[in-house]
């Protein structure tokens, strides 16, 4: 097993993962010009969009998301050899032609005794498992459950986990902890209810908001522990509450857990009891009751679809990790941390016994043990990472697993952490699915990306306490000194250093093929996509303008994008499109942030790329190009014709997420000409909605609703929007845009435009047919980007510059 705390592989028998991406958006190679340089007429080439849409959607971009079932042969062969695979690089072409080396796998029909001891929870099952046929149990008890600690950063999750694992003779000492990066996993076997045993995997999730990959590793058959810091509580005579930051973070985690694991049980634990001004039981219980009611009321707003249950609170406690004392919400509960852990273990044991997937008392058929033993054998070889579904089905058939029960068995193994199955909420296993055999390794590889981003944005005191055993931060700084990671960009040069220690845990070197393998998995997880447009530059590029840095392919990580949609841009766009546009609203309840960031990876071919020269502190010259990479929105384009229907053409649309309102609004406007060969605004919005709806299959707890909104029309252009237009374009262009979008300028606005013409040294222009609505709207977006204050300030710019100079 890959111990995420130590960074070492220990002999432990489980793991796995399947990764498949079903994207509804084309990922095709395309040369993307800057819209300021391109000729709009070239975008309106003849050809029917509807006739070519099917061919476009089937194309794939080099380095983009690839079906992992097709790369299994290449991935499994890659070891320490390096170089090329049959003289080819790990391109999609080479991937598609690779044959799988796992076609002849012998299933383990008689699991070894050591493995039975590890998995079987009842002594009688272990004693008679290999007895004569008439005495063998047909159903056996495997008691496995996860206990996942979630909450804000520095809430006390790691201290609580270490208190669960240790019981020192002398109290009054806090456990030594550092800042958690990624996911820290530990496994415990606990005796409950006499002779019964349960295996509990405690997952400690880093609480910083930069870790947006956690939802990928949330599973059913998990007890969620919501941890929050009580030291920020306002204690007055009339108010016993929770700090705004802690409340917001708990609600965010409630969104994620409901979306991924509807119906899950959670326990709320407040920490830092010893620093409360009034830590009496009466006061603490008042606080716990208020927080539990707050969370329960928030959960009631989810309104799940028929057959989907809400998550619920199963208990609440206040803990001091210093003296290991506990105050329960109800009388008679545990009063020490060790007793609290035992209480939680018994709760997990009860949940596992009521898991009636295969029969009474939560037992499973014997063939489940044989399947685990076979996966364990493949895992120990460390040569097979991906198991194609064809080979997996063959093993299941040889073990006698009924076809109609294979999906239930597979999702159970996924929940136990034996394998990782991508898109496991599907009603059945598809031919193109893959089983990944090292789930903890996968979570570590994913966490490496966000751990380095965390290190680059963290202050010095936090960076010094970060526990990152699988990342060499200084080496990463030296490899990518311009801090491209702060722009949400990862280069292959950085990846060779970033993933080197992780790959060596599987006895693999950071060769080109292995790095491509990591990127392929991350693309299929909807965490990043390849930058096939212009090259991005880091916020500290100016510090190295005299040094030649080697070029390297780039990948975008949307969850690390540093900016949001410019302030008020959505207001101006919605006003301009209300007469000739189409407004579609997509409501998601709940709406985790991860959905929007994964959506970027699905619809990025639809995005129109724009850039501006933004101010850059400490730079000479004091500016650099900044692109419209927004966390919460996208500027979309379409209708180019001749197969170029996405990302190019005269159609424009703005998609903006309203996290508090739990919706995504899309405003689309049609071109000047009514060309039936091109997609309409409704089709562009529908294409976006199809990608969003397809993505929600990964979140079974989300209720999805799409509706068309009728915005009030009006012929008068608001003065605020008029002012922004005059700052972005010439008077003739403002008149043309207003006329094209069915607006009448007021007399005062006409006078202002005439005054600008008179003050200009250029001859006044008149609106002409050469002007295009799409390009003028692009100008408006650029103007809003320049006015956005967030583009002129980079986090820790001077601090990062100084630290990079010392490390380079």
VENWOJO-V468607 format. One record per helix or strand of 2 or more residues. SS is the DSSP state (hx for helix, st for strand). FROM is the first residue (numbers start at 1). LEN is the number of residues. If there is no record, write none. Layout:
ss-><SS	SS>
from-><FROM	FROM>
len-><LEN	LEN>
//
This chain:
ss-><st	st	hx	hx	hx	hx	hx	hx	hx	st	st	hx	st	st	st	hx	st	hx	hx	st	hx	hx	st	st	hx	hx	st	hx	st	hx	hx	st	st	hx	hx	st	hx	hx	st	hx	hx	hx	st	hx	st	hx	hx	st	hx	st	st	st	st	st	hx	st	hx	hx	hx	hx	hx	hx>
from-><2	8	40	49	68	92	113	123	133	139	144	157	179	183	196	214	222	230	244	265	273	281	312	325	337	360	364	366	386	389	403	420	434	439	460	466	473	484	489	492	500	512	529	541	554	558	569	581	593	611	623	633	651	663	681	703	719	731	747	773	789	797>
len-><2	2	4	10	10	5	7	6	3	2	8	9	2	10	10	4	8	3	17	7	3	22	9	4	17	3	2	16	3	10	14	2	3	19	6	2	7	4	3	7	5	13	2	4	3	3	8	9	14	5	5	6	8	7	18	7	10	10	13	15	4	11>
//
